[in-house]
Amino acid sequence: PASAVLITGESGTGKELVARAIHSASARVHGPFHTLNCSAIPAGLVESELFGHRKGSFTGAIEDRAGCFESADGGTLFLDEIGDMPAEAQAKLLRVLENRVIRRVGEQKDITVDVRIISATNKDLKKAIADGSFRQDLYYRLNALEIIVPPLRDRPEDIPLLIEHCCAHYALQLKRERPSIERSVYDSLRGYSFPGNIREL
């Protein structure tokens, strides 16, 4: 299986775009790219979201449903905000990463999956390990390769490139002429700290 990648950086730095770029440049480009925001799921539903469930296995399970691992089979599963995953779900995720086998909630049948894991967080996972909120063994499984995305304030030379890209993209989308940007605008923007990073820009 492809190596797991951990993408770290402040909020708004474009971690999901980096994940999509990795997927697009990989041998899995023709497979699915499936995203799960680990911070947006109630703790009791994480297992169902990851592994799927059988109809009637719990209140609200009105039909059989594939989870993220099945949906991403042959491709990439992007686990965003991995630092917010509940402890119980961390243990279950670790087992899947070790043996590449899942089981839907309410079923007895195992399903083998071939999924590349890319995860992202704006949290300091080493600090989370130290305070007991994140598993060290899971961290090493997820962190075969770490990509640190620096904040925009540390790379002001990227601001003109990003602006040019956005201008071209939206001009095409809106069917309008691409606007020209005066150098003084770039100079002003390079002097701003952009606490919201690329998302704010």
Sequence and secondary structure as in RCSB ss.txt:
>XXXX:A:sequence
PASAVLITGESGTGKELVARAIHSASARVHGPFHTLNCSAIPAGLVESELFGHRKGSFTGAIEDRAGCFESADGG
TLFLDEIGDMPAEAQAKLLRVLENRVIRRVGEQKDITVDVRIISATNKDLKKAIADGSFRQDLYYRLNALEIIVP
PLRDRPEDIPLLIEHCCAHYALQLKRERPSIERSVYDSLRGYSFPGNIREL
>XXXX:A:secstr
    EEEE  TTS HHHHHHHHHHTSTTTTS EEEEETTSS GGGHHHHHHEE TTSSTT  S EE HHHHTTTS
EEEEETGGGS HHHHHHHHHHHHH EE  BT    EE   EEEEEESS HHHHHHTTSS HHHHHHH SEEEE  
 GGG TTHHHHHHHHHHHHHHHHHT       HHHHHHHHTS  TTHHHH 
